[in-house]
Amino acid sequence: MLLKNANRIEALLFVYFLALWVEQLIQREVRRWTEREGLASIPLYPVG
């Protein structure tokens, strides 16, 4: 099993924390960009 000792569990939780932190930073930058550009939302799919 991959998570047999406490060090591996701790490392996995740290990696998960880093992933959530990076996601939050990206979301913050996107929110700031949309406010700066005056956009109500970001188009996720191409139109037309």
Summary of the structure (lengths in Angstrom):
residues: 48
radius of gyration: 17.9
end to end distance: 49.6
largest distance: 53.3
contacts: 74
relative contact order: 0.08
helix: 67%
strand: 0%
